[in-house]
Amino acid sequence: MKACSKPNVPHHWSNFYTVDAFRTSGGEMVEQLADFLAESQDKLHDCVLPFTPPDSRLAHWKSRLKNNAAVESGRLWKENLLEEVLAQSNRLHDPRYAGHQVAVPLPQLAWLQAATALLNNGMAIDEMGPASSPMEEAVMQELAQFMGLGPGASGILCHGGTLASLTALLAARQRKASGNSWKDGSMRPCAVMVSEQAHYCVDRAVRVMGWGAAGTVKVRTLGNHQIDPEALQESLEEATAQGMEVIAVVGNACTTSTGTFDDLEMLASFAQQNDLWLHVDGAHGAAQVFSERNKAPLKGMEMADSVAMDFHKMLGVPALCTGLFYRNGSDAYAAFSQEAAYLYENEQEEWWNLSKRTFECTKRMLSVAVFGIWEAHGHKLWESLVDRLVDRAQTAAYAIAQRSSWQLFAQPYSNIVCFRLNGADNAALRHAMLEHGPHYIVKTVLNGETWLRCTFQNPLTEDSDIEALLDRLEEFAE
Ligand SMILES: Cc1ncc(COP(=O)(O)O)c(C=O)c1O
Protein backbone atom coordinates (compact mmCIF):
# COMPACT_ATOMS: atom_id res chain seq x y z
CA MET A 1 0.00 0.00 0.00
CA LYS A 2 1.21 3.50 -0.85
CA ALA A 3 2.24 5.53 2.20
CA CYS A 4 0.01 8.49 2.99
CA SER A 5 1.64 11.89 2.82
CA LYS A 6 0.23 14.94 4.56
CA PRO A 7 -1.65 17.04 1.98
CA ASN A 8 -0.54 20.59 1.51
CA VAL A 9 -3.42 22.67 0.17
CA PRO A 10 -3.26 26.43 -0.32
CA HIS A 11 -5.30 28.53 2.04
CA HIS A 12 -7.11 30.71 -0.49
CA TRP A 13 -10.47 29.60 0.92
CA SER A 14 -9.69 30.66 4.47
CA ASN A 15 -10.30 34.37 3.81
CA PHE A 16 -13.88 33.57 3.04
CA TYR A 17 -14.74 31.89 6.29
CA THR A 18 -13.82 34.78 8.53
CA VAL A 19 -16.49 36.18 10.81
CA ASP A 20 -15.35 39.72 10.02
CA ALA A 21 -15.89 39.28 6.27
CA PHE A 22 -19.30 37.79 7.00
CA ARG A 23 -20.33 40.65 9.26
CA THR A 24 -19.07 43.37 6.91
CA SER A 25 -20.62 41.97 3.75
CA GLY A 26 -23.91 41.35 5.56
CA GLY A 27 -24.08 44.90 6.90
CA GLU A 28 -23.48 46.34 3.44
CA MET A 29 -26.03 44.06 1.91
CA VAL A 30 -28.77 44.95 4.37
CA GLU A 31 -28.40 48.62 3.40
CA GLN A 32 -28.31 47.86 -0.29
CA LEU A 33 -31.40 45.66 -0.16
CA ALA A 34 -33.33 48.09 2.00
CA ASP A 35 -32.61 50.87 -0.54
CA PHE A 36 -33.71 48.59 -3.37
CA LEU A 37 -36.93 47.78 -1.55
CA ALA A 38 -37.64 51.46 -0.89
CA GLU A 39 -36.99 52.43 -4.52
CA SER A 40 -39.20 49.61 -5.76
CA GLN A 41 -42.07 50.32 -3.42
CA ASP A 42 -41.87 54.04 -4.22
CA LYS A 43 -41.94 53.32 -7.98
CA LEU A 44 -38.74 55.25 -8.55
CA HIS A 45 -37.71 53.23 -11.59
CA ASP A 46 -39.04 53.87 -15.09
CA CYS A 47 -40.07 50.26 -15.53
CA VAL A 48 -40.84 47.33 -13.26
CA LEU A 49 -38.95 45.10 -15.70
CA PRO A 50 -35.78 46.64 -17.14
CA PHE A 51 -36.39 45.21 -20.61
CA THR A 52 -33.49 44.33 -22.89
CA PRO A 53 -33.31 41.42 -25.34
CA PRO A 54 -32.01 38.16 -23.85
CA ASP A 55 -28.96 38.02 -26.13
CA SER A 56 -27.70 41.43 -25.06
CA ARG A 57 -28.04 40.43 -21.43
CA LEU A 58 -26.14 37.23 -22.09
CA ALA A 59 -23.40 39.22 -23.83
CA HIS A 60 -23.19 41.52 -20.83
CA TRP A 61 -22.77 38.73 -18.30
CA LYS A 62 -20.34 36.88 -20.55
CA SER A 63 -18.21 40.00 -20.86
CA ARG A 64 -18.05 40.23 -17.08
CA LEU A 65 -16.65 36.73 -16.93
CA LYS A 66 -13.80 37.79 -19.20
CA ASN A 67 -12.55 40.06 -16.41
CA ASN A 68 -12.48 37.47 -13.70
CA ALA A 69 -9.43 38.81 -11.94
CA ALA A 70 -8.95 38.27 -8.24
CA VAL A 71 -10.97 40.54 -5.98
CA GLU A 72 -10.01 42.22 -2.77
CA SER A 73 -9.15 39.73 -0.07
CA GLY A 74 -12.11 38.52 1.99
CA ARG A 75 -14.72 39.50 -0.58
CA LEU A 76 -16.42 36.56 -2.29
CA TRP A 77 -17.84 38.46 -5.25
CA LYS A 78 -17.06 41.72 -6.99
CA GLU A 79 -18.31 44.83 -5.32
CA ASN A 80 -20.82 45.77 -8.00
CA LEU A 81 -22.26 42.31 -8.57
CA LEU A 82 -25.31 42.70 -6.37
CA GLU A 83 -25.85 46.24 -7.65
CA GLU A 84 -26.08 44.91 -11.22
CA VAL A 85 -28.26 41.96 -10.29
CA LEU A 86 -30.67 44.35 -8.58
CA ALA A 87 -30.62 46.78 -11.49
CA GLN A 88 -31.36 44.10 -14.06
CA SER A 89 -33.99 42.13 -12.17
CA ASN A 90 -37.76 42.24 -12.39
CA ARG A 91 -38.84 44.39 -9.44
CA LEU A 92 -41.70 42.49 -7.86
CA HIS A 93 -42.04 44.92 -4.97
CA ASP A 94 -42.98 47.73 -7.34
CA PRO A 95 -46.78 48.17 -6.98
CA ARG A 96 -47.03 48.14 -10.77
CA TYR A 97 -45.98 44.47 -10.86
CA ALA A 98 -48.98 42.35 -11.87
CA GLY A 99 -47.38 39.62 -13.95
CA HIS A 100 -46.68 35.98 -13.20
CA GLN A 101 -47.77 34.02 -10.17
CA VAL A 102 -44.77 34.51 -7.98
CA ALA A 103 -45.01 35.91 -4.46
CA VAL A 104 -43.92 39.42 -3.75
CA PRO A 105 -42.03 38.19 -0.70
CA LEU A 106 -42.70 39.53 2.75
CA PRO A 107 -39.34 41.34 2.94
CA GLN A 108 -38.32 40.17 6.40
CA LEU A 109 -38.42 36.57 5.19
CA ALA A 110 -35.25 37.33 3.23
CA TRP A 111 -33.43 37.33 6.59
CA LEU A 112 -34.90 33.98 7.65
CA GLN A 113 -33.90 32.62 4.27
CA ALA A 114 -30.39 33.98 4.77
CA ALA A 115 -30.22 32.38 8.21
CA THR A 116 -31.27 28.99 6.92
CA ALA A 117 -28.81 29.33 4.02
CA LEU A 118 -26.04 29.77 6.54
CA LEU A 119 -27.20 26.80 8.62
CA ASN A 120 -27.74 24.69 5.51
CA ASN A 121 -29.17 21.76 7.43
CA GLY A 122 -29.96 19.37 4.62
CA MET A 123 -33.29 17.97 5.89
CA ALA A 124 -33.02 14.52 4.28
CA ILE A 125 -32.80 12.83 7.65
CA ASP A 126 -33.54 13.93 11.17
CA GLU A 127 -29.94 14.53 12.13
CA MET A 128 -29.60 16.96 9.24
CA GLY A 129 -32.69 18.89 10.31
CA PRO A 130 -32.93 18.63 14.08
CA ALA A 131 -34.87 21.91 14.31
CA SER A 132 -36.46 22.19 10.89
CA SER A 133 -37.77 18.61 10.58
CA PRO A 134 -40.00 18.62 13.68
CA MET A 135 -41.00 22.21 12.81
CA GLU A 136 -42.13 20.93 9.41
CA GLU A 137 -44.06 17.99 10.86
CA ALA A 138 -45.74 20.19 13.47
CA VAL A 139 -46.79 22.99 11.15
CA MET A 140 -47.88 20.68 8.33
CA GLN A 141 -50.09 18.71 10.70
CA GLU A 142 -51.70 21.93 11.94
CA LEU A 143 -52.21 23.30 8.46
CA ALA A 144 -53.72 20.01 7.28
CA GLN A 145 -56.20 20.22 10.17
CA PHE A 146 -56.96 23.83 9.35
CA MET A 147 -57.69 22.82 5.77
CA GLY A 148 -60.23 20.29 7.08
CA LEU A 149 -58.40 17.24 5.75
CA GLY A 150 -59.13 15.27 8.92
CA PRO A 151 -57.36 13.86 11.96
CA GLY A 152 -54.96 11.54 10.09
CA ALA A 153 -53.82 14.24 7.68
CA SER A 154 -50.34 15.66 7.35
CA GLY A 155 -47.91 16.64 4.66
CA ILE A 156 -44.47 17.61 3.55
CA LEU A 157 -42.82 20.70 2.14
CA CYS A 158 -41.07 20.52 -1.18
CA HIS A 159 -39.58 22.63 -3.93
CA GLY A 160 -42.50 23.70 -6.07
CA GLY A 161 -45.99 22.80 -7.19
CA THR A 162 -44.67 20.86 -10.15
CA LEU A 163 -42.74 18.49 -7.93
CA ALA A 164 -45.64 18.31 -5.46
CA SER A 165 -48.06 17.14 -8.14
CA LEU A 166 -45.62 14.52 -9.43
CA THR A 167 -45.13 13.28 -5.86
CA ALA A 168 -48.88 13.13 -5.23
CA LEU A 169 -49.44 11.17 -8.42
CA LEU A 170 -46.67 8.73 -7.50
CA ALA A 171 -48.53 8.09 -4.25
CA ALA A 172 -51.79 7.76 -6.20
CA ARG A 173 -50.18 5.15 -8.44
CA GLN A 174 -49.11 3.05 -5.46
CA ARG A 175 -52.53 3.25 -3.87
CA LYS A 176 -54.72 2.80 -6.93
CA ALA A 177 -52.90 1.08 -9.80
CA SER A 178 -52.82 -2.69 -10.03
CA GLY A 179 -49.53 -4.33 -9.15
CA ASN A 180 -46.60 -2.60 -7.50
CA SER A 181 -45.30 -0.09 -10.03
CA TRP A 182 -42.58 1.18 -7.72
CA LYS A 183 -41.07 -2.29 -7.52
CA ASP A 184 -41.99 -3.95 -10.80
CA GLY A 185 -42.76 -1.07 -13.17
CA SER A 186 -46.22 -0.39 -14.55
CA MET A 187 -48.21 -3.50 -15.43
CA ARG A 188 -50.33 -1.62 -17.95
CA PRO A 189 -50.53 2.04 -18.95
CA CYS A 190 -52.29 4.13 -16.36
CA ALA A 191 -54.04 7.42 -16.89
CA VAL A 192 -54.96 10.56 -14.98
CA MET A 193 -58.01 12.66 -15.75
CA VAL A 194 -57.71 16.41 -15.66
CA SER A 195 -59.33 19.35 -17.40
CA GLU A 196 -57.90 20.56 -20.66
CA GLN A 197 -57.04 23.81 -18.84
CA ALA A 198 -54.71 22.19 -16.29
CA HIS A 199 -51.18 23.40 -15.68
CA TYR A 200 -48.65 21.39 -17.68
CA CYS A 201 -47.21 19.89 -14.50
CA VAL A 202 -49.89 17.18 -14.50
CA ASP A 203 -49.14 16.12 -18.06
CA ARG A 204 -45.43 16.25 -17.33
CA ALA A 205 -45.82 14.03 -14.25
CA VAL A 206 -47.80 11.52 -16.29
CA ARG A 207 -45.11 11.39 -18.97
CA VAL A 208 -42.38 11.05 -16.35
CA MET A 209 -44.24 8.02 -15.03
CA GLY A 210 -43.98 6.51 -18.49
CA TRP A 211 -47.61 6.67 -19.60
CA GLY A 212 -47.00 8.99 -22.55
CA ALA A 213 -49.30 11.63 -23.95
CA ALA A 214 -52.29 9.30 -23.82
CA GLY A 215 -51.84 8.97 -20.06
CA THR A 216 -53.35 12.41 -19.56
CA VAL A 217 -57.04 12.23 -20.25
CA LYS A 218 -57.95 15.82 -20.98
CA VAL A 219 -61.53 16.45 -19.99
CA ARG A 220 -63.57 19.08 -21.81
CA THR A 221 -64.30 22.34 -20.01
CA LEU A 222 -67.24 24.71 -19.93
CA GLY A 223 -67.00 28.21 -21.38
CA ASN A 224 -65.64 29.53 -18.07
CA HIS A 225 -62.84 26.91 -18.13
CA GLN A 226 -64.37 24.80 -15.36
CA ILE A 227 -64.25 21.04 -15.91
CA ASP A 228 -67.47 19.87 -17.55
CA PRO A 229 -69.18 17.40 -15.20
CA GLU A 230 -70.98 15.76 -18.12
CA ALA A 231 -67.71 15.06 -19.90
CA LEU A 232 -66.16 13.28 -16.92
CA GLN A 233 -67.99 9.97 -17.17
CA GLU A 234 -67.64 10.01 -20.95
CA SER A 235 -63.86 10.53 -20.74
CA LEU A 236 -63.49 7.82 -18.12
CA GLU A 237 -65.38 5.29 -20.24
CA GLU A 238 -63.43 6.22 -23.35
CA ALA A 239 -60.05 5.84 -21.63
CA THR A 240 -61.07 2.53 -20.06
CA ALA A 241 -62.30 1.23 -23.41
CA GLN A 242 -58.90 2.08 -24.85
CA GLY A 243 -57.25 -0.16 -22.26
CA MET A 244 -56.03 2.55 -19.90
CA GLU A 245 -56.22 2.02 -16.16
CA VAL A 246 -57.49 5.35 -14.87
CA ILE A 247 -56.16 5.89 -11.36
CA ALA A 248 -56.79 9.54 -10.52
CA VAL A 249 -58.63 12.71 -11.26
CA VAL A 250 -57.00 16.10 -10.71
CA GLY A 251 -58.99 19.22 -9.84
CA ASN A 252 -57.77 22.71 -10.64
CA ALA A 253 -57.86 25.22 -7.82
CA CYS A 254 -57.41 27.32 -9.77
CA THR A 255 -56.36 27.25 -13.42
CA THR A 256 -53.20 29.14 -14.28
CA SER A 257 -54.54 31.12 -17.21
CA THR A 258 -57.84 32.41 -15.89
CA GLY A 259 -57.99 31.60 -12.18
CA THR A 260 -60.98 29.25 -12.61
CA PHE A 261 -61.82 26.76 -9.86
CA ASP A 262 -63.17 23.33 -10.74
CA ASP A 263 -66.17 22.11 -8.76
CA LEU A 264 -64.17 20.11 -6.22
CA GLU A 265 -67.22 18.75 -4.41
CA MET A 266 -68.46 17.24 -7.64
CA LEU A 267 -64.98 15.85 -8.42
CA ALA A 268 -64.73 14.33 -4.94
CA SER A 269 -67.95 12.41 -5.39
CA PHE A 270 -66.93 11.35 -8.92
CA ALA A 271 -63.61 10.09 -7.52
CA GLN A 272 -65.36 8.21 -4.73
CA GLN A 273 -67.88 6.56 -7.06
CA ASN A 274 -65.13 5.38 -9.38
CA ASP A 275 -62.48 4.51 -6.81
CA LEU A 276 -60.09 7.17 -8.11
CA TRP A 277 -57.53 9.23 -6.23
CA LEU A 278 -58.46 12.90 -6.09
CA HIS A 279 -55.53 15.28 -6.24
CA VAL A 280 -56.17 19.01 -6.06
CA ASP A 281 -53.66 21.16 -7.87
CA GLY A 282 -54.08 24.13 -5.58
CA ALA A 283 -50.59 25.44 -6.29
CA HIS A 284 -52.09 28.85 -6.83
CA GLY A 285 -55.55 28.98 -5.28
CA ALA A 286 -55.54 26.56 -2.33
CA ALA A 287 -54.13 29.50 -0.35
CA GLN A 288 -57.64 30.97 -0.35
CA VAL A 289 -58.50 28.39 2.31
CA PHE A 290 -57.13 30.93 4.82
CA SER A 291 -59.71 33.52 3.86
CA GLU A 292 -63.23 33.45 5.20
CA ARG A 293 -64.31 35.71 2.35
CA ASN A 294 -62.57 33.88 -0.50
CA LYS A 295 -62.55 30.20 0.43
CA ALA A 296 -65.94 29.26 -1.06
CA PRO A 297 -64.53 28.08 -4.43
CA LEU A 298 -62.48 25.48 -2.54
CA LYS A 299 -65.51 23.65 -1.14
CA GLY A 300 -64.83 19.93 -1.46
CA MET A 301 -61.03 20.27 -1.24
CA GLU A 302 -61.20 18.71 2.23
CA MET A 303 -62.28 15.43 0.58
CA ALA A 304 -59.20 15.24 -1.64
CA ASP A 305 -56.59 12.53 -1.13
CA SER A 306 -53.84 15.07 -1.76
CA VAL A 307 -53.55 18.83 -2.19
CA ALA A 308 -50.62 20.89 -3.48
CA MET A 309 -50.41 24.47 -2.22
CA ASP A 310 -47.62 26.92 -3.04
CA PHE A 311 -46.60 29.24 -0.23
CA HIS A 312 -44.60 31.14 -2.84
CA LYS A 313 -47.60 32.38 -4.79
CA MET A 314 -50.32 34.16 -2.79
CA LEU A 315 -48.76 33.71 0.64
CA GLY A 316 -45.72 35.97 0.45
CA VAL A 317 -43.03 33.31 1.00
CA PRO A 318 -39.93 33.39 -1.24
CA ALA A 319 -39.78 30.62 -3.87
CA LEU A 320 -39.74 27.72 -3.80
CA CYS A 321 -41.92 26.53 -0.94
CA THR A 322 -44.81 24.16 -1.54
CA GLY A 323 -46.97 22.17 0.83
CA LEU A 324 -48.14 18.74 -0.29
CA PHE A 325 -50.92 17.60 2.01
CA TYR A 326 -52.38 14.10 2.30
CA ARG A 327 -55.75 13.33 3.87
CA ASN A 328 -54.22 10.06 5.01
CA GLY A 329 -50.72 11.00 6.17
CA SER A 330 -49.46 7.45 5.57
CA ASP A 331 -50.03 7.80 1.83
CA ALA A 332 -46.98 10.06 1.72
CA TYR A 333 -44.76 7.02 2.32
CA ALA A 334 -46.33 5.17 -0.60
CA ALA A 335 -44.76 7.48 -3.17
CA PHE A 336 -41.22 6.35 -2.43
CA SER A 337 -39.84 3.35 -0.66
CA GLN A 338 -36.13 3.21 -0.99
CA GLU A 339 -33.51 1.18 0.73
CA ALA A 340 -30.63 3.46 1.61
CA ALA A 341 -28.47 1.99 4.30
CA TYR A 342 -26.37 5.15 4.55
CA LEU A 343 -29.50 7.14 5.46
CA TYR A 344 -32.15 4.93 7.03
CA GLU A 345 -32.10 2.06 9.47
CA ASN A 346 -35.34 0.52 8.23
CA GLU A 347 -38.21 0.99 5.80
CA GLN A 348 -40.74 2.00 8.43
CA GLU A 349 -42.76 5.22 8.50
CA GLU A 350 -40.58 7.69 10.34
CA TRP A 351 -41.85 11.26 10.20
CA TRP A 352 -38.44 12.52 11.28
CA ASN A 353 -36.63 11.19 8.21
CA LEU A 354 -38.31 13.49 5.72
CA SER A 355 -36.71 12.13 2.57
CA LYS A 356 -38.81 8.99 3.00
CA ARG A 357 -41.65 11.22 1.76
CA THR A 358 -39.94 13.71 -0.55
CA PHE A 359 -38.48 13.46 -4.02
CA GLU A 360 -35.58 15.58 -2.86
CA CYS A 361 -32.85 14.13 -0.73
CA THR A 362 -31.24 17.36 0.45
CA LYS A 363 -33.75 20.17 0.65
CA ARG A 364 -33.74 23.70 2.02
CA MET A 365 -35.05 24.36 5.53
CA LEU A 366 -38.43 25.30 4.10
CA SER A 367 -40.36 24.95 7.33
CA VAL A 368 -38.78 27.86 9.16
CA ALA A 369 -40.66 30.60 7.28
CA VAL A 370 -43.96 28.72 7.24
CA PHE A 371 -43.69 27.84 10.92
CA GLY A 372 -42.66 31.39 11.83
CA ILE A 373 -45.66 32.96 10.16
CA TRP A 374 -48.14 30.39 11.44
CA GLU A 375 -46.85 30.60 15.01
CA ALA A 376 -46.91 34.38 15.08
CA HIS A 377 -50.10 35.05 13.12
CA GLY A 378 -52.13 31.86 12.65
CA HIS A 379 -54.18 32.20 9.48
CA LYS A 380 -54.73 35.95 9.94
CA LEU A 381 -51.76 37.31 8.03
CA TRP A 382 -52.39 35.00 5.08
CA GLU A 383 -56.09 35.80 5.20
CA SER A 384 -55.43 39.52 4.90
CA LEU A 385 -52.89 39.00 2.14
CA VAL A 386 -55.21 36.75 0.11
CA ASP A 387 -58.13 39.14 0.61
CA ARG A 388 -56.09 42.11 -0.52
CA LEU A 389 -54.81 40.32 -3.64
CA VAL A 390 -58.23 39.01 -4.67
CA ASP A 391 -59.63 42.45 -3.99
CA ARG A 392 -57.03 43.93 -6.38
CA ALA A 393 -58.23 41.60 -9.17
CA GLN A 394 -61.86 42.44 -8.45
CA THR A 395 -61.04 46.16 -8.44
CA ALA A 396 -59.35 45.73 -11.81
CA ALA A 397 -62.38 43.84 -13.12
CA TYR A 398 -64.61 46.69 -11.99
CA ALA A 399 -62.35 49.30 -13.61
CA ILE A 400 -62.35 47.30 -16.85
CA ALA A 401 -66.14 47.02 -16.81
CA GLN A 402 -66.38 50.82 -16.46
CA ARG A 403 -64.52 51.33 -19.74
CA SER A 404 -66.70 50.51 -22.73
CA SER A 405 -63.86 49.55 -25.04
CA TRP A 406 -62.58 46.81 -22.74
CA GLN A 407 -63.72 43.24 -22.30
CA LEU A 408 -63.35 41.01 -19.26
CA PHE A 409 -62.91 37.25 -19.72
CA ALA A 410 -64.67 36.42 -16.46
CA GLN A 411 -65.37 37.86 -13.03
CA PRO A 412 -62.30 36.91 -10.92
CA TYR A 413 -62.62 34.59 -7.93
CA SER A 414 -58.88 34.71 -7.36
CA ASN A 415 -56.17 37.32 -8.00
CA ILE A 416 -55.97 36.50 -11.71
CA VAL A 417 -57.85 38.57 -14.25
CA CYS A 418 -57.90 38.31 -18.07
CA PHE A 419 -59.09 41.16 -20.25
CA ARG A 420 -58.58 42.76 -23.63
CA LEU A 421 -59.07 45.96 -25.52
CA ASN A 422 -61.66 45.47 -28.25
CA GLY A 423 -60.40 45.94 -31.78
CA ALA A 424 -56.74 46.18 -30.72
CA ASP A 425 -53.80 43.86 -31.26
CA ASN A 426 -53.55 42.78 -27.63
CA ALA A 427 -50.32 40.83 -28.18
CA ALA A 428 -48.73 44.05 -29.47
CA LEU A 429 -50.09 45.97 -26.46
CA ARG A 430 -48.47 43.55 -24.09
CA HIS A 431 -45.22 43.73 -26.04
CA ALA A 432 -45.27 47.53 -25.93
CA MET A 433 -45.74 47.36 -22.17
CA LEU A 434 -42.91 44.88 -21.86
CA GLU A 435 -40.55 47.14 -23.76
CA HIS A 436 -41.62 50.53 -22.46
CA GLY A 437 -43.35 49.85 -19.15
CA PRO A 438 -43.80 51.05 -16.56
CA HIS A 439 -46.18 48.22 -15.57
CA TYR A 440 -45.43 44.53 -15.85
CA ILE A 441 -48.29 42.32 -17.03
CA VAL A 442 -48.45 39.12 -19.10
CA LYS A 443 -50.72 37.57 -21.70
CA THR A 444 -52.39 34.30 -22.50
CA VAL A 445 -54.26 32.72 -25.38
CA LEU A 446 -57.87 31.72 -24.74
CA ASN A 447 -59.91 30.01 -27.43
CA GLY A 448 -57.30 31.04 -29.99
CA GLU A 449 -57.28 34.73 -29.06
CA THR A 450 -54.77 36.78 -27.11
CA TRP A 451 -55.89 38.23 -23.80
CA LEU A 452 -53.95 40.39 -21.42
CA ARG A 453 -53.49 38.80 -18.04
CA CYS A 454 -52.70 40.22 -14.62
CA THR A 455 -51.97 38.29 -11.48
CA PHE A 456 -52.15 40.78 -8.65
CA GLN A 457 -49.38 39.59 -6.38
CA ASN A 458 -48.42 42.86 -4.78
CA PRO A 459 -50.62 44.02 -1.89
CA LEU A 460 -49.20 47.54 -2.35
CA THR A 461 -50.87 47.92 -5.76
CA GLU A 462 -53.30 50.82 -5.42
CA ASP A 463 -56.51 51.52 -7.35
CA SER A 464 -54.63 54.35 -9.06
CA ASP A 465 -51.99 51.88 -10.34
CA ILE A 466 -54.77 49.84 -11.92
CA GLU A 467 -56.30 52.88 -13.62
CA ALA A 468 -52.84 53.97 -14.77
CA LEU A 469 -52.26 50.52 -16.27
CA LEU A 470 -55.43 50.74 -18.36
CA ASP A 471 -54.61 54.33 -19.39
CA ARG A 472 -51.15 53.28 -20.49
CA LEU A 473 -52.49 50.38 -22.57
CA GLU A 474 -54.97 52.74 -24.24
CA GLU A 475 -52.13 55.12 -24.95
CA PHE A 476 -50.21 52.30 -26.71
CA ALA A 477 -53.30 51.39 -28.70
CA GLU A 478 -53.50 54.93 -30.00
C1 LIG B 1 -52.16 25.57 -11.20
C2 LIG B 1 -50.67 25.49 -11.13
N1 LIG B 1 -50.09 24.30 -10.86
C3 LIG B 1 -48.76 24.18 -10.79
C4 LIG B 1 -47.93 25.25 -11.00
C5 LIG B 1 -46.45 25.05 -10.93
O1 LIG B 1 -46.01 25.46 -9.70
P1 LIG B 1 -44.43 25.73 -9.41
O2 LIG B 1 -44.06 26.88 -10.25
O3 LIG B 1 -44.42 25.98 -7.95
O4 LIG B 1 -43.71 24.47 -9.79
C6 LIG B 1 -48.49 26.49 -11.29
C7 LIG B 1 -47.61 27.66 -11.54
O5 LIG B 1 -47.99 28.70 -11.95
C8 LIG B 1 -49.89 26.62 -11.35
O6 LIG B 1 -50.48 27.78 -11.61
The ligand as a Tripos MOL2 file, in Angstrom:
@<TRIPOS>MOLECULE
LIG
   16    16     1     0     0
SMALL
NO_CHARGES

@<TRIPOS>ATOM
      1 C1        -52.1620   25.5700  -11.2000 C.3       1 LIG1
      2 C2        -50.6710   25.4940  -11.1340 C.ar      1 LIG1
      3 N1        -50.0940   24.3050  -10.8550 N.ar      1 LIG1
      4 C3        -48.7560   24.1770  -10.7860 C.ar      1 LIG1
      5 C4        -47.9310   25.2500  -10.9990 C.ar      1 LIG1
      6 C5        -46.4500   25.0490  -10.9270 C.3       1 LIG1
      7 O1        -46.0080   25.4580   -9.6990 O.3       1 LIG1
      8 P1        -44.4330   25.7260   -9.4130 P.3       1 LIG1
      9 O2        -44.0650   26.8780  -10.2490 O.co2     1 LIG1
     10 O3        -44.4180   25.9830   -7.9510 O.co2     1 LIG1
     11 O4        -43.7120   24.4700   -9.7880 O.co2     1 LIG1
     12 C6        -48.4860   26.4930  -11.2890 C.ar      1 LIG1
     13 C7        -47.6080   27.6590  -11.5430 C.2       1 LIG1
     14 O5        -47.9920   28.7020  -11.9540 O.2       1 LIG1
     15 C8        -49.8900   26.6200  -11.3540 C.ar      1 LIG1
     16 O6        -50.4770   27.7840  -11.6150 O.3       1 LIG1
@<TRIPOS>BOND
     1     1     2 1
     2     2     3 ar
     3     2    15 ar
     4     3     4 ar
     5     4     5 ar
     6     5     6 1
     7     5    12 ar
     8     6     7 1
     9     7     8 1
    10     8     9 2
    11     8    10 1
    12     8    11 1
    13    12    13 1
    14    12    15 ar
    15    13    14 2
    16    15    16 1
@<TRIPOS>SUBSTRUCTURE
     1 LIG1         1 GROUP 0 **** ****
